[in-house]
Amino acid sequence: MHHPATQPLGLPARTARVLLSPWSRLVLLVVLVGCAATAVALLEPHRFLTAGWPPRISGGGAVVLFAAAYGLCTAALLPRPVLNLAGGALFGSQFGLVATIAGTVIGAGIAFVLGRALGQDALRPLLRGRWLSAADRQLSEHGFRSVLAVRLFPGVPFAAANYCAAVSRMRLLPFLLATGLGSIPNTAAYVIAGSSAAAPTSPAFLIAMGFIAISGLTALAVAWRKRGRLRSA
């Protein structure tokens, strides 16, 4: 007589194991992100946020709704600068900054949780290369300051940083705090530019655009320098 523990798994049990396997969950993550990105590309929700804002919602409710929509859109890979400009145009510099930073944290949190739940188990065994191992070690051991530095310089795509942090062993709370703090300078520049876009010759608009240009050039210079070091290593 066979012991129950040694009996072969039935079809439902084997199906469940396949569906819950790391690679199946990774495929689900790719499908979810791909479908969300396709929906954003087809529906263009940023046009709704800039031109078709519901007139019945105003004040704090509008800020909360915008932050939630912002988070969902960025999790679906919509570029943040578009939404930052929209936040400034809709709410002004102060409330626009609150809405966009809150939306940034929401979007980063959604991507992190999805990446951690659906992608980490499948991708961690693949972190064997020197660069990948170094990046994983940096995020796992010095996550807060690493994410803070990434957010301060706009050279690393927002979504890529989210999923890299999710695959590492970094904890969620430091990731969200570093994202919120590190995103303030560049986000504020876009929000101010959006709030003053009606007066493109105003000092506020010119200063904001200058900051955006300088931060972008700085990020390119840092990336080029790191590229040279990696080649010589």
C-alpha positions in Angstrom: 0.0 0.0 0.0 1.4 3.4 -1.0 1.8 6.1 1.6 -0.5 9.1 0.8 2.5 11.4 0.6 4.1 9.3 -2.2 1.0 9.2 -4.4 1.4 11.2 -7.7 -0.3 14.6 -7.8 -3.6 14.7 -9.5 -4.4 16.9 -12.5 -5.8 19.9 -10.4 -2.8 19.9 -8.1 -0.3 19.8 -11.0 -2.2 22.5 -12.8 -2.1 24.7 -9.6 1.6 24.1 -9.3 2.2 25.2 -12.9 0.0 28.3 -12.5 1.7 29.3 -9.3 5.2 28.6 -10.5 7.6 31.6 -10.6 7.7 31.7 -14.4 4.0 31.6 -14.7 3.7 34.5 -12.3 6.4 36.4 -14.3 4.4 35.8 -17.5 1.3 37.2 -15.7 3.3 40.3 -14.7 4.4 40.9 -18.3 0.9 40.4 -19.6 -0.6 42.8 -17.0 2.0 45.5 -17.7 1.6 45.0 -21.4 -2.2 45.2 -21.3 -2.0 48.3 -19.1 0.5 50.0 -21.4 -1.6 49.2 -24.4 -4.7 50.6 -22.8 -2.8 53.8 -21.9 -1.6 54.1 -25.5 -5.1 53.6 -27.0 -7.2 55.6 -24.5 -4.7 58.4 -23.8 -5.8 59.1 -20.3 -3.4 62.0 -20.0 -5.7 63.9 -22.3 -8.5 63.4 -19.9 -6.3 64.6 -17.0 -5.3 67.7 -18.8 -8.4 68.8 -20.8 -11.4 66.7 -19.6 -11.2 66.9 -15.9 -14.6 66.2 -14.3 -16.1 69.6 -13.5 -18.1 68.3 -10.6 -15.0 67.4 -8.6 -12.9 70.2 -7.1 -10.7 71.0 -4.2 -9.1 68.2 -2.2 -11.2 65.5 -3.9 -9.8 66.5 -7.3 -6.3 66.3 -5.9 -6.8 62.9 -4.5 -8.5 61.6 -7.7 -5.6 63.0 -9.8 -3.0 61.4 -7.5 -4.8 58.0 -7.8 -5.1 58.3 -11.6 -1.4 59.5 -11.8 -0.3 56.4 -9.9 -2.3 54.0 -12.1 -1.0 55.7 -15.3 2.7 55.6 -14.3 2.3 51.9 -13.3 1.1 51.4 -16.8 4.3 53.1 -18.1 2.9 56.5 -19.0 5.8 59.0 -18.9 5.7 61.1 -15.7 6.7 64.4 -17.2 3.4 64.6 -19.1 1.5 64.1 -15.8 3.7 66.5 -13.9 3.0 69.3 -16.3 -0.7 68.4 -16.2 -0.6 68.6 -12.4 0.9 72.0 -12.4 -1.6 73.3 -15.0 -4.6 72.0 -13.1 -3.7 72.7 -9.5 -0.9 75.3 -9.5 2.5 74.8 -8.1 1.7 73.9 -4.5 -1.3 71.5 -4.8 0.1 70.3 -8.1 3.3 69.2 -6.4 1.3 67.4 -3.6 -0.8 65.6 -6.2 2.1 64.5 -8.4 4.4 63.4 -5.6 1.5 61.4 -4.1 0.9 59.9 -7.5 4.5 59.1 -8.0 4.6 57.2 -4.7 1.4 55.3 -5.5 2.6 54.3 -9.0 6.0 53.2 -7.6 4.3 51.2 -4.9 2.0 49.4 -7.4 4.9 48.5 -9.6 7.0 47.4 -6.6 4.3 45.1 -5.1 3.5 43.6 -8.5 7.2 43.0 -9.3 7.9 41.5 -5.8 4.8 39.2 -5.9 5.0 38.1 -9.5 8.6 38.6 -10.7 11.1 38.2 -7.9 11.2 34.4 -7.6 11.7 33.9 -11.3 14.3 36.7 -11.9 16.5 36.5 -8.8 18.2 33.2 -10.0 19.2 35.1 -13.2 21.2 37.7 -11.3 24.6 36.1 -12.0 26.4 38.7 -14.1 28.9 41.1 -12.5 26.8 44.2 -13.2 23.5 42.6 -12.2 25.0 41.2 -9.0 26.5 44.5 -8.1 23.2 46.4 -8.7 21.3 43.8 -6.7 23.8 44.0 -3.8 23.6 47.8 -3.8 19.8 47.9 -3.7 19.6 45.1 -1.1 22.2 46.5 1.3 21.9 50.3 0.6 18.4 50.5 -0.8 17.3 53.9 0.6 20.3 55.9 -0.5 20.5 54.0 -3.9 16.9 54.7 -4.8 17.2 58.3 -3.5 20.1 58.9 -5.8 18.3 57.3 -8.8 15.3 59.5 -8.2 17.3 62.7 -7.9 18.9 62.1 -11.4 16.4 61.5 -14.2 18.7 59.2 -16.1 17.1 55.9 -15.0 13.6 55.2 -16.3 11.0 55.3 -13.6 9.5 51.9 -14.3 13.0 50.2 -14.6 14.0 51.5 -11.2 10.7 50.2 -9.7 11.1 46.7 -10.9 14.8 46.5 -10.2 14.1 47.4 -6.6 11.3 44.9 -6.5 13.5 42.1 -7.6 16.1 43.0 -5.0 15.7 42.4 -1.3 14.9 46.0 -0.5 12.0 46.6 1.8 8.9 48.5 0.6 8.8 51.4 3.1 12.4 52.6 2.5 11.7 52.3 -1.3 8.6 54.5 -1.0 10.3 57.1 1.2 13.3 57.4 -1.0 11.0 57.6 -4.1 8.9 60.4 -2.5 11.9 62.5 -1.3 14.1 61.9 -4.3 11.4 62.8 -6.8 10.6 66.2 -5.4 13.2 68.4 -7.2 12.6 67.3 -10.8 8.9 66.9 -10.2 8.6 70.4 -8.8 10.4 71.8 -11.8 7.9 70.2 -14.2 4.9 71.2 -12.0 6.1 74.8 -11.9 6.6 74.8 -15.7 3.1 73.5 -16.1 1.6 76.0 -13.8 3.4 78.9 -15.5 3.1 77.6 -19.1 0.7 80.4 -20.0 3.5 82.9 -19.4 6.5 81.2 -21.1 8.7 84.3 -20.6 8.1 84.5 -16.8 11.0 83.9 -14.5 9.3 80.9 -12.9 8.9 79.1 -16.2 12.4 79.9 -17.4 14.0 78.8 -14.1 12.0 75.6 -14.1 12.9 74.8 -17.7 16.5 75.6 -17.0 16.6 73.2 -14.0 15.1 70.5 -16.2 17.7 71.0 -18.9 20.6 71.1 -16.4 19.4 68.0 -14.5 19.0 66.1 -17.8 22.5 67.1 -19.0 23.9 66.1 -15.6 22.3 62.7 -15.8 23.8 62.2 -19.3 27.2 63.2 -18.1 27.1 60.8 -15.2 25.9 58.0 -17.4 28.7 58.6 -19.9 31.2 58.7 -17.1 29.9 55.4 -15.6 29.9 53.9 -19.1 33.6 54.7 -19.5 34.4 53.2 -16.1 32.5 50.0 -16.9 34.4 49.6 -20.2 37.8 50.0 -18.5 36.9 47.7 -15.6 
